[in-house]
Amino acid sequence: MRPLDSGEIRRAVKLALDEDVGPGDATTLATVPESAVARAVMRAREPLVAAGLPLAGAAFREMSPAVQIQRLVEDGGRVQSNGVLMEITGPARALLSAERVALNFVQRLSGIATLTAQFVDAVKGTRTQILDTRKTTPGWRRLEKYAVTCGGGHNHRFGLFDRVLIKDNHLAALRDAKPNAVAAAVRQARIHYPSLQIEVEADTLDQVEQALAAGADQILLDNMDPVQLRLAVQKCKDRAQTEASGGVGLATVRAIAETGVDFISVGALTHSARAVDIGLDFVE
């Protein structure tokens, strides 16, 4: 995925600041003189992979163009506990009003990048790539999928428009189709979207055979055990790429990768990553 551009960053930051600051930071405006200047340090309180730092910097600068930012790490960098991510200097009001928005971006996105890196590390030495899914926070998909790439993962489809993925409910809607639902679905997909990659979800080895016969480009092997996965990979060799999915965790991902699948998709990267612990402290 391409890096976040300035327009995307500004839109996301403006929306977040409008939500949080609204017509004005009442506490700061009431208590901090307009002339006050401060310096703050954003610091990791646990080991992490950084993501979202450009958004944090933009949040401070949106409050005041006089703010100066020094990033000590770039997105995708690994940071140890107590490591400094960013130093911010400028009007104290701007730093105080943007603090929570800046931290929300970095804590959430670094959490996704950090969890992704743990999955990527777990399959190191295999041929398997870690993919994300569409299980993202509404409105944050671009940011969260970007964070996955910061952690060394890869993006699956961005939305419903850039790949055909025929899933179980599509097949259920075509249960009376001939010669079978898989063949009918793939045929229609080729007719209507000839330029898109076509992937078929398979719950059984019989469905794998049907998907291969229909000419699917990739087969999603859903909730299969390692024995089934190995058999499916053998069937698909030189015919279609394979993706394992369903209930994948750090305790199981290595064994899944060792079956030889090309990809493992992990919904938890975006729907269950916790925000990492990062603090912003004013210093002398």
MOWODA-V641898 format. One record per residue. PHI is phi in whole degrees, -180 to 180 (none if undefined). D_CENTER is the distance of its C-alpha to the mean C-alpha in Angstrom with 1 decimal. Layout:
{{PHI;D_CENTER} {PHI;D_CENTER}}
This chain:
{{none;10.4} {-68;13.0} {-61;12.9} {-66;13.1} {-95;16.7} {-62;19.2} {-66;19.6} {-63;16.0} {-61;16.1} {-64;19.5} {-63;18.8} {-64;16.0} {-68;18.2} {-62;21.3} {-61;20.0} {-68;19.1} {-70;22.4} {-60;24.4} {-68;23.1} {-91;23.9} {-84;26.9} {57;28.4} {-75;32.0} {160;32.1} {-80;31.3} {-58;34.5} {-63;34.6} {-67;34.0} {-62;36.3} {-79;39.0} {-115;39.0} {-110;37.8} {-61;40.2} {-62;38.9} {-83;40.3} {-67;38.4} {-119;36.2} {-144;33.7} {-127;31.5} {-131;28.4} {-123;26.2} {-94;22.6} {-131;22.5} {-75;20.2} {-105;21.9} {-161;20.2} {-63;18.7} {-159;15.1} {-109;12.9} {-77;12.9} {-159;10.5} {94;11.7} {-64;15.3} {-61;16.4} {-68;15.6} {-62;17.7} {-60;20.4} {-66;20.6} {-63;21.0} {-65;24.1} {-71;25.5} {-65;25.2} {-76;27.6} {-162;29.9} {-68;30.1} {-79;32.2} {-68;29.3} {-112;28.9} {-118;25.6} {-124;25.6} {-89;22.2} {-98;23.0} {-150;19.7} {-104;17.1} {-55;13.3} {96;12.5} {-78;15.9} {-92;16.8} {-127;18.9} {-83;21.5} {-58;22.7} {80;24.7} {-73;23.3} {-89;23.5} {-92;20.4} {-160;22.4} {-117;25.9} {-128;26.8} {-130;30.4} {160;32.0} {-55;33.4} {-60;32.9} {-60;32.4} {-64;29.4} {-64;27.8} {-69;28.5} {-73;27.3} {-93;23.9} {-54;23.3} {-69;21.4} {-62;19.1} {-59;18.4} {-67;17.7} {-59;15.5} {-61;13.1} {-73;13.3} {-65;13.5} {-68;10.5} {-72;8.1} {-67;10.1} {-62;9.9} {-66;6.2} {-63;7.3} {-67;10.5} {-65;9.8} {-59;8.0} {-62;11.1} {-65;13.3} {-68;12.4} {-62;12.9} {-63;16.1} {-67;17.3} {-106;17.6} {-57;19.0} {94;22.2} {-101;21.4} {-89;20.5} {-84;17.4} {-105;13.9} {-92;10.8} {-113;8.7} {-91;5.9} {-135;7.8} {-91;8.8} {-83;9.0} {-119;7.5} {-70;9.9} {-53;12.5} {88;12.7} {-112;9.4} {-58;7.3} {-59;8.0} {-68;7.2} {-71;3.9} {-69;3.1} {-61;5.7} {-62;5.0} {-59;3.7} {-68;6.9} {-63;8.6} {-88;8.7} {94;10.2} {-86;8.0} {-124;8.4} {-89;7.4} {-80;9.6} {-63;11.4} {-77;10.2} {-155;12.9} {-74;16.3} {-99;17.9} {-112;16.7} {-162;17.5} {-91;20.0} {-126;18.8} {-88;22.0} {-107;21.4} {-60;24.0} {-72;24.7} {-63;25.4} {-67;27.7} {-64;29.4} {-70;30.2} {-114;31.8} {-62;33.7} {-96;37.0} {-71;36.1} {-116;38.1} {-74;38.0} {-161;34.8} {-62;31.8} {-63;29.5} {-60;32.0} {-65;32.5} {-66;28.8} {-65;28.1} {-60;31.4} {-67;30.6} {-64;27.1} {-64;28.8} {-69;31.3} {-85;29.1} {-135;26.1} {-65;27.7} {-91;25.2} {-92;22.0} {-70;20.9} {-115;22.0} {-121;20.4} {-124;22.3} {-80;21.4} {-126;24.2} {-94;25.3} {-134;28.4} {-68;29.9} {-63;32.1} {-67;29.2} {-60;27.9} {-61;31.4} {-64;31.4} {-66;28.1} {-66;29.5} {-63;32.8} {-80;31.1} {88;29.4} {-63;25.7} {-78;23.6} {-145;21.1} {-124;21.6} {-89;19.1} {-93;21.0} {-93;20.4} {54;21.4} {-92;23.9} {-81;25.4} {-56;25.7} {-64;29.1} {-63;28.0} {-62;25.0} {-63;27.5} {-64;29.9} {-64;27.3} {-61;26.2} {-63;29.9} {-65;30.5} {-88;27.7} {-54;28.6} {65;29.2} {-122;28.7} {-159;25.1} {-77;21.7} {-123;20.5} {-134;17.3} {-92;17.5} {-152;15.9} {107;16.9} {65;17.2} {-81;15.6} {-134;15.7} {-63;16.3} {-76;20.0} {-115;19.9} {-65;17.3} {-65;19.9} {-63;22.6} {-66;20.5} {-62;19.7} {-71;23.4} {-77;24.4} {99;23.5} {-65;20.6} {-74;18.8} {-138;15.3} {-129;13.9} {-95;11.1} {-130;9.8} {-63;9.1} {-62;9.4} {-54;6.2} {-111;5.3} {-90;9.0} {-131;10.8} {-67;9.5} {-85;12.5} {-68;13.1} {-78;14.7} {-89;18.3} {-132;19.1} {-118;22.4} {-126;24.2} {-123;27.9} {-74;30.8} {-129;33.0} {-68;36.5}}
